[in-house]
Amino acid sequence: MAKYSRLQVVDAMKSTGMVPLFYHPDVELGKKVLKACYDGGARLMEFTARGDFAFEVFAELNKYAVKELPGMIMGVGSITDSAAASLFMQMGANFIVTPSFRDDIALICNRRKVLWSPGCGSLTEINKAEELGCEIIKLFPGAVYGPGFVKAIRGPQPWTSIMPTGGVSTEEDNLRSWFEAGVVCVGMGSKLISKEILANKDFDGLKNLVKTTLETIAKVRN
């Protein structure tokens, strides 16, 4: 079961401002990526469950995080149905992220009091998700909608918390545009944990990039 409550997860998302996204079938490589992100200051990781037997990989990574990385909050993304959400929650997923809005996933996560963040692309979807208890909306794909969409939504709905994924990079100008528009945190995948970093096993480079990105987020927030 989840080690962290959904409010603890929300607090971590809002305080750090960033959720790294990552998938790889190699458990040992995954542990090194997780450790590099942790050492760089990240306290959340969204494991994007896209491959065969991804549940086995996540189970090992979550056990590692619980044992070796105090305060690291593991969640799962790319979840498309309630059965998959239930499976990963049994393995200790602390939050569930979906590419689209699914009320069946909302119900099963709410039953276990696990944070769920659905991918939404319209005000209607956002309102429906919030009516079902969503704390943080995932804007996906972020590159399609952009910071202007966030600003437009938060004008009449300042209570809406948004996390864009896709279209977010480590550059200061990009991060500034999102946070000035009103996002509470950003999801970052290949722009942070790149194919080059993985191919070269440059875990020190990843640690430093996570650290500088978090510092940039703190800077643009001020």
Summary of the structure (lengths in Angstrom):
residues: 222
radius of gyration: 16.1
end to end distance: 36.4
largest distance: 46.4
contacts: 771
relative contact order: 0.16
helix: 52%
strand: 16%
